[in-house]
Amino acid sequence: MTSAIPKTMKALITQANKTVKVEEIPVPEIDDWEVLAKVVVVAQNPTDWQYIDTVTNVGTISGCDWSGYIVKLGKKVTELNATGLKVGDHVAGFTHGGTYKDRGAYAEYVKATYDLCWKVPEGTLSHEQAATMGCAYWTAVQSLFHPTRLGLVEPPNKVEKEQFVFIYGGSSSVGMYALQLAHAAGYKVVTVASAKNHALCKSLGADYVFDYRDPDVVSKIKETTKNSLHHALDTISQESTQTLALNSYGPGPGKLITIQPLQEKAKQLRDDVEKQITLIYTSLGREVNWNGIIFKASPEDHAHMAQFLSKTPGLVASGTVKPNPIKVWEGGLNAISDGLQHMREGKHSGEKIVYRIA
């Protein structure tokens, strides 16, 4: 299969006028610790269009989430027989789209560090489903379980006594994975979502679901949690969501993880609650320039994600973690620009848009 790898490939490239265009570029070269995968399906995230619009790294490959099969292994990966990876394996992963000229998901081939792609168990997920377990799944994992984020007990282990965790936005892509993962670890899971998504949230492991529009939602959360809430993840991270989450905490110290910067009003609430943004790109182990803020390369974030990804095949095979619902958008690479515009306009909700590339 290695001999069949072409010299060039089609990829969706960021343009200077804040658009994207399919171009023919070289197939990426891999280093000794990487694998090269033939991309079959990619999944869309808000960060994709946000990078095009606000960062605009001209000439870079867009897209973060992918599923495909290995066509080439780096020298060190081949030597490490314990990795269990081989040419032909169905694998899925996440990459920092809109940042590199040789690394991005919206392409016919993608490269990844060997321990940051996970092997999809045979007979479990389709490529469409596996592609959804990138940005959102990784963010939920890092937010809930990394020792410097919420530091919760990791599945398959379970928390020993009754503890509540609050997930703002249980029907968001990150939220749907966070509900499942926190439930798998034995936590009592509380979330807010639109009324139409309450049944979905409960099916994914939420013990209690409230409507975020309910004027009494904070008092209901405090009553349900017996005023003992100390851990929360805000998967939306606007001013209103951050303040609602902070107002729901019980007395005493706590921690809130957000996926966007803390808003000024939220900064003024609950001095005893630590507030921290998490940025999933740091799990890739490289320095990140995020809107002018430099995050140094984090071997610790890389190592934590790699060890959790090694658990992921078992979580999938057992049915503990299920993929986001999908919406297949026809047209492959050439259609992604339209799909991004659809998301830009706020027309998309409750499903993960995916595209079949091969």
C-alpha positions in Angstrom: 0.0 0.0 0.0 2.9 2.4 0.6 3.9 2.2 -3.0 0.5 3.4 -4.0 0.9 6.8 -2.3 0.8 9.6 -4.9 3.2 12.5 -4.9 0.4 15.1 -4.8 -3.1 15.4 -3.2 -6.1 17.6 -3.2 -6.6 19.7 0.0 -8.7 22.7 1.1 -6.3 25.7 1.4 -6.8 29.0 3.2 -6.8 32.0 0.9 -5.8 35.6 1.6 -9.4 36.8 1.1 -10.7 34.7 4.0 -12.0 31.9 1.8 -10.9 28.3 1.1 -10.1 26.7 -2.1 -9.3 23.1 -3.2 -5.7 23.0 -4.5 -3.2 20.3 -5.5 -0.3 20.2 -3.1 2.4 17.6 -2.1 1.4 14.7 0.0 2.9 15.3 3.5 6.3 13.8 4.4 6.2 12.0 7.8 8.9 11.8 10.5 10.0 8.7 12.4 7.3 9.1 15.0 4.4 9.8 12.6 1.9 7.8 10.5 0.4 8.8 7.2 -3.3 8.1 6.7 -5.5 8.1 3.7 -8.5 10.3 4.7 -11.9 8.7 4.1 -14.2 11.1 6.1 -13.7 14.5 7.8 -15.9 16.2 10.4 -16.6 19.9 10.7 -16.1 22.2 13.7 -16.7 25.9 14.5 -13.0 26.4 14.8 -12.6 25.6 11.1 -14.4 28.6 9.9 -13.2 30.7 12.8 -9.6 30.1 11.8 -10.3 31.0 8.2 -12.1 34.2 9.2 -10.0 35.5 12.1 -6.6 33.9 11.8 -6.3 33.4 8.1 -3.0 31.6 7.8 -2.7 31.8 4.0 -1.6 28.6 2.3 -2.5 26.3 5.2 -4.7 23.2 5.2 -8.0 23.7 6.9 -9.8 21.1 9.1 -9.2 19.2 12.3 -11.2 15.9 12.5 -10.5 12.9 10.3 -11.0 9.2 9.9 -9.1 7.0 7.5 -6.6 4.2 7.2 -2.9 4.0 7.7 -0.8 3.9 4.5 2.6 4.5 5.9 4.4 4.1 9.3 7.4 6.2 10.4 10.6 4.3 11.2 10.3 4.5 15.0 6.7 3.5 14.8 7.6 0.4 12.9 10.3 -0.4 15.5 7.8 0.0 18.4 5.9 -3.2 17.8 4.0 -2.5 21.0 2.0 0.3 19.3 0.0 -2.3 17.5 -0.4 0.0 14.5 -0.1 -1.4 11.0 -0.7 -0.4 7.4 -4.4 -0.8 6.6 -5.7 -0.1 10.1 -8.8 2.1 10.5 -7.7 5.1 12.7 -9.1 8.5 13.6 -7.5 11.6 14.9 -7.4 15.4 15.4 -5.0 18.0 14.0 -4.5 21.7 14.2 -6.3 22.9 11.0 -5.6 26.3 9.5 -2.0 26.4 10.9 0.3 24.2 8.8 0.9 23.8 5.1 1.5 20.1 5.4 -0.8 19.2 8.3 -4.6 19.5 8.2 -7.7 17.2 8.0 -9.4 18.6 4.9 -7.1 16.7 2.5 -6.7 13.4 0.8 -3.9 12.4 3.2 -3.1 13.5 6.8 -0.2 12.9 9.1 -0.3 12.3 12.8 2.0 11.5 15.7 1.5 7.7 16.2 0.1 7.9 19.8 -2.3 10.7 18.9 -4.4 8.6 16.5 -6.6 5.8 17.9 -7.4 2.5 16.3 -11.1 2.1 15.6 -12.2 -1.4 16.7 -13.4 -3.5 13.8 -17.2 -3.8 13.5 -17.9 -0.7 15.7 -17.9 2.7 14.0 -18.1 3.8 10.4 -15.6 6.4 9.2 -18.4 8.9 9.4 -18.9 8.2 13.1 -15.3 7.9 14.0 -14.5 11.3 12.4 -16.7 13.0 15.0 -14.5 11.8 17.8 -11.8 14.4 17.3 -11.9 18.0 18.5 -15.1 17.7 20.7 -14.2 14.3 22.2 -10.6 15.4 22.9 -11.8 18.7 24.5 -14.2 16.8 26.8 -11.4 14.4 27.8 -8.9 17.1 28.5 -11.4 19.3 30.4 -12.7 16.6 32.7 -9.7 14.4 33.4 -6.4 16.2 32.9 -4.9 16.7 36.3 -4.4 20.5 35.7 -8.0 20.9 34.5 -10.9 19.4 36.5 -8.9 16.3 37.4 -11.9 14.0 37.7 -11.6 10.3 38.1 -11.0 8.7 34.7 -13.1 5.8 33.4 -13.1 2.9 33.6 -12.4 3.8 37.2 -15.3 5.3 39.2 -15.6 8.0 41.8 -16.1 6.5 45.2 -18.8 8.8 46.7 -21.6 10.8 45.4 -20.2 13.8 43.5 -21.9 16.2 41.1 -20.4 17.7 37.9 -22.2 20.3 35.9 -21.9 20.4 32.1 -23.2 23.6 30.5 -24.5 22.7 27.0 -25.1 19.0 27.2 -26.3 18.8 23.6 -23.2 20.6 22.1 -20.6 18.4 20.5 -18.3 18.7 23.4 -21.2 18.4 25.8 -22.4 15.1 24.4 -19.0 13.5 25.0 -18.6 15.1 28.4 -22.0 13.7 29.6 -21.0 10.2 28.5 -17.5 10.4 30.0 -18.5 11.9 33.4 -21.3 9.3 33.6 -18.9 6.5 32.9 -16.7 7.7 35.8 -19.7 7.4 38.1 -20.4 11.1 38.7 -23.9 12.5 39.1 -24.2 14.6 35.9 -26.2 17.8 35.7 -26.6 19.7 32.5 -28.7 22.5 30.8 -29.9 22.4 27.2 -32.9 23.4 25.1 -36.1 21.5 26.0 -36.0 19.7 22.7 -32.7 18.1 23.6 -33.5 16.9 27.1 -34.2 13.3 26.1 -30.9 13.2 24.1 -28.9 14.4 27.1 -30.5 11.8 29.4 -29.8 9.1 26.9 -26.1 10.1 27.0 -25.9 9.8 30.8 -27.2 13.1 32.3 -28.9 12.4 35.6 -30.6 15.9 35.6 -31.4 18.2 32.7 -32.7 21.7 32.9 -33.7 24.4 30.4 -31.1 27.1 30.5 -33.9 29.6 29.6 -35.8 28.8 32.9 -35.5 31.8 35.1 -35.3 29.5 38.1 -32.6 27.3 36.6 -29.9 28.2 39.1 -32.0 27.5 42.1 -33.1 24.2 40.6 -29.4 23.2 40.0 -28.5 24.2 43.6 -31.4 22.2 45.0 -30.6 19.2 42.9 -26.9 19.2 43.8 -27.7 19.8 47.5 -25.7 23.0 47.1 -22.6 20.9 46.8 -21.4 21.6 43.2 -17.7 22.2 42.9 -16.8 21.1 39.4 -18.2 22.4 36.1 -17.3 22.5 32.4 -18.8 25.2 30.2 -18.9 24.0 26.6 -20.4 27.3 25.3 -18.4 29.8 27.3 -20.3 33.1 26.7 -20.8 35.7 29.5 -24.3 34.3 30.3 -23.2 30.7 30.4 -20.2 31.4 32.5 -22.2 33.4 35.0 -24.9 30.8 35.2 -22.4 28.1 35.9 -20.6 30.1 38.6 -23.9 31.1 40.3 -24.7 27.4 40.6 -21.7 26.4 42.8 -22.1 25.5 46.4 -20.0 27.1 49.1 -16.3 26.5 49.3 -13.6 26.1 46.7 -14.3 24.8 43.2 -13.1 24.9 39.6 -14.7 25.9 36.3 -13.2 25.0 32.9 -14.2 27.0 29.9 -13.3 26.5 26.2 -13.3 30.3 25.5 -11.7 33.1 27.4 -13.3 34.2 30.7 -15.7 37.1 30.4 -15.3 40.2 32.6 -18.6 39.7 34.4 -17.6 36.1 35.2 -14.2 37.2 36.5 -16.0 39.2 39.2 -17.9 36.2 40.5 -16.9 33.6 43.1 -13.3 34.4 44.0 -13.1 30.9 45.6 -13.8 29.2 42.3 -10.8 28.7 40.1 -11.6 29.6 36.5 -9.4 28.2 33.7 -9.6 28.0 29.9 -8.5 24.8 28.2 -7.2 24.7 24.7 -7.3 21.4 23.0 -4.5 22.2 20.6 -2.0 22.0 23.4 -2.6 18.2 23.5 -0.8 17.9 20.2 2.5 18.7 21.9 3.5 21.7 19.9 3.6 25.4 20.6 0.3 27.2 19.9 -0.2 30.8 18.8 -3.9 31.3 19.6 -5.1 34.8 18.7 -1.7 36.2 19.7 -1.5 34.2 23.0 1.4 31.8 23.0 0.9 28.4 24.7 4.2 26.6 25.0 4.5 23.1 23.8 3.1 20.8 26.6 4.6 17.3 26.7 2.2 16.7 29.7 -0.9 17.5 27.7 0.3 15.3 24.9 1.1 12.4 27.3 -2.3 12.7 29.0 -4.2 12.6 25.7 -2.1 9.8 24.4 -2.8 7.6 27.4 -6.6 8.3 27.2 -6.7 7.6 23.5 -5.2 4.2 24.3 -8.4 3.6 26.4 -10.7 4.8 23.6 -11.0 1.6 21.6 -12.2 -0.2 24.7 -14.7 2.6 25.6 -16.1 2.5 22.0 -16.2 -1.3 21.8 -18.1 -1.5 25.1 -20.6 1.1 24.0 -19.5 3.4 26.9 -18.8 6.2 24.4 -21.0 6.7 21.4 -20.3 9.2 18.5 -22.1 12.4 17.9 -25.1 12.2 15.6 -24.0 12.9 12.0 -25.3 14.8 9.0 -23.6 13.7 5.8 -23.0 16.7 3.6 -22.6 15.5 0.0 -19.9 16.8 -2.3 -16.6 16.0 -0.6 -13.8 18.6 -0.4 -15.5 20.9 -2.9 -18.6 21.2 -0.7 -16.9 22.1 2.6 -16.9 25.8 1.9 -20.7 25.7 1.7 -20.9 23.6 4.9 -18.7 26.1 6.7 -21.0 29.0 5.6 -24.0 27.0 6.8 -22.4 26.8 10.3 -21.2 30.4 10.2 -24.8 31.5 9.8 -25.9 29.6 12.8 -28.1 27.2 10.9 -26.6 24.0 12.3 -27.4 22.3 15.6 -27.4 18.9 17.2 -25.5 17.0 14.5 -21.9 16.8 13.3 -21.5 17.7 9.6 -19.2 15.1 7.9 -17.9 14.8 4.4 -16.7 11.7 2.6 -13.4 12.4 0.9 -12.7 8.9 -0.5 
